[in-house]
């Protein structure tokens, strides 16, 4: 009983220090690349052993809050939620989640990108460059490039990380597509682009929704 209590207390102590370090980062308005106090200083400040501080710092590094750089110490790390999203997608895959549900998340990102394109009047050159007119050269990679060109309109690191990982999930397993399916995808890409070029953003979003939901059904049928 005493051993279990000690173990639990140790875990609680580590989590307390983790939160205190996070609070310190926010209170001091530390930026990416700024250095945290040394282990010894943190141990003195929070009145805990250096081993507890070391465990707390290890946890923060593993969760992407900080990074340890030789010769510089522990630094605030640039935002990166990719491992978190990848972990979620792996769990989703293991539990055989409904792919249409995940496609709705992907659709939300791409519809938001169209809203940004409309609001900022973003040039469509990068989107136009991904369009393919020759069915013999169209493939899954071409489809991916088209959708990536929509997402890059949003100038947000967090948005890019989340949307890129979710989108990549659909392309991680090679899937055979027929010539007829490729022609349809090419046509739908072109129609979405033309709607954007004409300033008919409502139509572009409607066409994109139909395109992706059809894609979800195709991936659901062919991913195993």
SERO-548824 format. One line per 4 residues: number of its first residue (from 1); for each residue x, z negated, y of C-alpha. Coordinates in Angstrom, 1 decimal. Each point is the difference from the previous one (the first is absolute). Layout:
BEGIN
NUM	X/Z/Y ~ ...
# end
This chain:
BEGIN
1	0.0/0.0/0.0 ~ 2.8/-0.9/2.4 ~ 1.8/3.3/-0.7 ~ -3.1/2.0/0.7
5	-0.7/-1.8/3.2 ~ 3.6/0.5/1.1 ~ -0.2/3.7/-0.8 ~ -3.2/0.4/1.9
9	1.4/-2.0/3.0 ~ 3.0/2.3/0.0 ~ -2.1/3.1/0.1 ~ -2.2/-1.5/2.8
13	3.2/-0.9/1.9 ~ 1.3/3.5/-0.3 ~ -3.2/1.5/1.2 ~ 0.0/-2.4/3.0
17	3.5/1.1/1.0 ~ -1.1/3.7/-0.5 ~ -2.8/-0.5/2.4 ~ 2.2/-1.9/2.5
21	2.5/2.8/0.0 ~ -2.8/2.6/0.6 ~ -1.3/-2.2/2.8 ~ 3.5/-0.1/1.5
25	0.3/3.8/-0.1 ~ -3.3/0.3/1.9 ~ 0.6/-2.8/2.4 ~ 3.5/1.3/1.0
29	-1.4/3.6/0.1 ~ 2.8/1.2/-2.2 ~ 0.2/3.7/-0.5 ~ 1.3/2.2/-2.8
33	3.7/-0.6/-0.5 ~ 0.0/-3.4/1.7 ~ 1.8/-2.8/-1.9 ~ -1.5/-3.1/-1.3
37	1.8/-3.4/0.1 ~ 2.4/-0.8/-2.8 ~ -1.1/-1.7/-3.2 ~ 1.6/-3.2/1.1
41	-1.7/0.1/3.4 ~ -3.4/0.7/-1.6 ~ 0.6/-2.9/-2.5 ~ 0.8/-2.3/2.9
45	-2.9/1.1/2.1 ~ -2.6/-0.3/-2.8 ~ 1.7/-3.0/-1.6 ~ 0.1/1.6/-3.5
49	2.8/0.8/-2.4 ~ 1.9/3.3/0.4 ~ -1.2/1.0/-3.5 ~ -3.6/-0.1/1.3
53	0.9/2.0/3.0 ~ 1.8/2.5/-2.3 ~ -3.1/0.3/-2.1 ~ -2.2/0.6/3.1
57	2.4/2.6/1.3 ~ 0.1/1.7/-3.4 ~ -3.8/0.1/0.1 ~ -0.1/1.5/3.5
61	2.5/2.6/-1.0 ~ -1.9/1.0/-3.2 ~ -3.2/0.3/2.0 ~ 1.7/2.3/2.6
65	0.0/-2.4/3.0 ~ 3.7/-0.4/0.2 ~ 3.2/1.5/-1.4 ~ 3.4/-1.4/-0.7
69	2.9/2.0/1.4 ~ 3.5/-0.8/-0.9 ~ 2.0/-1.2/3.0 ~ -3.1/-0.4/2.1
73	-2.3/-2.4/-1.8 ~ -3.7/0.1/-0.3 ~ -1.8/2.5/2.2 ~ -3.6/0.8/0.8
77	-0.8/3.1/-2.0 ~ -1.8/3.1/1.1 ~ -3.6/0.2/-1.1 ~ -0.4/1.4/-3.4
81	-3.2/-0.5/-2.1 ~ 0.8/2.8/-2.5 ~ 0.8/-2.5/-2.8 ~ -3.2/-1.8/0.6
85	-2.1/3.2/-0.2 ~ 1.9/1.3/-3.0 ~ -0.7/-3.3/-1.8 ~ -3.7/0.4/0.8
89	0.0/3.5/-1.3 ~ 1.8/-0.9/-3.2 ~ -2.6/-2.7/-0.6 ~ -2.7/2.5/0.8
93	1.4/2.4/-2.6 ~ 0.4/-2.7/-2.7 ~ -3.6/-1.0/0.4 ~ -1.1/3.6/-0.1
97	-1.7/-0.2/3.4 ~ -2.6/2.5/1.2 ~ 2.0/2.7/1.7 ~ -2.8/0.9/2.3
101	0.3/-3.5/1.5 ~ 3.6/0.7/0.7 ~ -0.7/3.4/1.4 ~ -2.4/-1.6/2.5
105	3.0/-1.9/1.3 ~ 2.0/3.1/0.2 ~ -2.9/1.8/1.7 ~ -0.2/-2.8/2.6
109	3.6/0.5/1.0 ~ -0.4/3.8/0.3 ~ -3.2/-0.2/2.0 ~ 1.7/-2.5/2.3
113	2.8/2.5/0.4 ~ -2.5/2.7/1.1 ~ -1.4/-2.5/2.6 ~ 3.5/-0.4/1.3
117	0.5/3.8/0.1 ~ -3.2/0.3/2.0 ~ 0.8/-2.9/2.4 ~ 3.6/1.1/0.7
121	-0.7/3.7/-0.2 ~ 2.9/0.2/-2.5 ~ 1.5/3.5/-0.5 ~ -0.9/1.4/-3.3
125	3.2/2.0/-0.6 ~ 1.3/-2.3/-2.8 ~ -3.4/0.2/-1.8 ~ -0.1/3.8/0.3
129	3.5/0.3/-1.5 ~ -1.3/-1.6/-3.2 ~ -2.7/2.5/-0.6 ~ 0.6/2.4/-2.9
133	-1.7/3.4/-0.3 ~ 1.6/1.1/-3.3 ~ -1.6/-1.6/-3.0 ~ 3.1/0.7/-2.1
137	2.1/-2.3/2.2 ~ -2.6/-2.7/0.4 ~ 0.5/-3.2/-2.1 ~ -0.6/-3.7/0.1
141	3.0/-0.5/2.3 ~ -1.6/2.4/2.5 ~ -3.2/-2.0/-0.1 ~ 2.0/-3.2/0.6
145	1.8/1.5/3.0 ~ -3.3/0.9/1.6 ~ -1.3/-3.5/-0.2 ~ 3.2/-1.5/1.2
149	-0.1/2.2/3.0 ~ -3.3/-1.6/1.0 ~ 1.3/-3.5/-0.4 ~ 3.2/0.5/2.0
153	-2.2/0.4/3.1 ~ -0.3/-3.8/0.1 ~ 3.0/-1.6/1.7 ~ -0.1/-3.3/-1.8
157	2.6/-1.3/-2.5 ~ -2.6/-2.2/-1.7 ~ -2.5/2.8/-0.3 ~ 2.7/2.4/-1.4
161	1.1/-2.5/-2.6 ~ -3.4/-0.8/-1.3 ~ -1.4/3.6/0.0 ~ 3.2/1.5/-1.5
165	0.0/-2.3/-3.0 ~ -3.7/0.4/-0.6 ~ 0.2/3.7/0.2 ~ 3.1/0.2/-2.2
169	-1.9/-1.8/-2.7 ~ -2.1/3.2/-0.5 ~ 3.1/2.2/-0.4 ~ 2.2/-2.2/-2.2
173	-1.3/1.6/-3.2 ~ 0.3/3.8/-0.3 ~ -3.4/1.6/-0.6 ~ -0.8/3.5/-1.0
177	-2.3/2.0/2.4 ~ -1.6/3.3/-0.7 ~ 0.3/3.0/2.2 ~ -3.6/-0.4/1.0
181	0.6/-3.6/1.0 ~ 3.0/1.0/2.1 ~ -1.9/2.7/1.8 ~ -2.8/-2.5/0.8
185	2.5/-2.6/1.3 ~ 1.8/2.6/2.1 ~ -3.3/1.1/1.5 ~ -1.1/-3.6/0.7
189	3.4/-0.7/1.7 ~ -0.5/3.0/2.2 ~ -3.6/-0.9/0.9 ~ 1.1/-3.5/1.0
193	2.7/1.3/2.2 ~ -2.3/2.6/1.6 ~ -2.5/-2.7/0.8 ~ 2.8/-2.1/1.6
197	1.2/3.0/2.0 ~ -3.6/0.7/1.2 ~ -0.3/-3.6/1.1 ~ -2.8/-0.6/-2.5
201	1.3/-3.3/-1.2 ~ -3.3/-1.1/-1.6 ~ 0.1/3.1/-2.2 ~ 3.7/-0.6/-0.8
205	-0.8/-3.5/-1.2 ~ -3.0/1.2/-2.0 ~ 2.1/2.7/-1.7 ~ 2.9/-2.4/-0.6
209	-2.4/-2.5/-1.6 ~ -1.4/2.6/-2.4 ~ 3.5/1.2/-0.8 ~ 1.4/-3.4/-0.9
213	-3.0/-1.2/-1.9 ~ 0.1/3.2/-2.1 ~ 3.6/-0.7/-0.5 ~ -0.7/-3.6/-1.2
217	-2.3/1.3/-2.7 ~ 2.7/2.5/-1.1 ~ 2.7/-2.7/-0.2 ~ -2.4/-2.4/-1.7
221	-0.6/2.6/-2.7 ~ 3.7/1.1/-0.4 ~ 2.2/-3.1/0.6 ~ 0.1/-1.2/-3.6
# end
